[in-house]
Amino acid sequence: DAKTTQPTSMDCAEGRAANLPCNHSTISGNEYVYWYRQIHSQGPQYIIHGLKNNETNEMASLIITEDRKSSTLILPHATLRDTAVYYCIVRGIYDYKLSFGAGTTVTVRA
Amino acid sequence: DTGVSQDPRHKITKRGQNVTFRCDPISEHNRLYWYRQTLGQGPEFLTYFQNEAQLEKSRLLSDRFSAERPKGSFSTLEIQRTEQGDSAMYLCASSLGRPGMRSPLHFGNGTRLTVT
């Protein structure tokens, strides 16, 4: 019962913006969109989350469509260290845990 | 903020042996989670504590698995009579939970278990 759909993999050029899509067409009004990434041999790292407004922090920007059925994580200037698996997760306000899918394997190339 | 700490980072054991892993959460976090991750898959939820109370256990957590958080601080995960299928990365996470608030989970770098 996956709540999100992400591409299996994508390549990005170093120094360019990386735009990672996520579909969550069954999202409900009290569910947030979270993004995590996992670099090889490390634990998942929190990136950003949002409900309906666009969000930006020092790592990335999160753009959520007006109907909330999809979102895009933007890494403004990808570096080789951004190579990782990126997970888009929908989490309800009453959910204490996160449910991970398979994520998108992002490879940043020089 | 020293982050979530897990020990050991790697453990190799023979089938049938017992193993125990330790997790030290971020100090003010009252919620603690254990996940398991096999190669090529996303992390799978195992169990969750709020303070010292274990509030949920996944069906993945067989009778051979037990987790404790005796004083609401560090936690241990024990696997008895290990099997080769237990080989995985075991991840611990913590978060600060308050009524009406769902804060992000912060993960440690895991313990990689290899059962031979």
Interface residues (C-beta under 8 A of the other chain):
Chain A: Y32 Y34 S41 Q42 G43 P44 Q45 Y46 H49 V85 Y87 R91 I93 D95 Y96 K97 L98 S99 F100 G101 A102 G103
Chain B: V4 R31 Y33 G40 Q41 G42 P43 E44 F45 Y48 Q50 L55 E56 L91 A93 S95 G97 G100 R102 P104 L105 H106 F107 G108 N109 G110
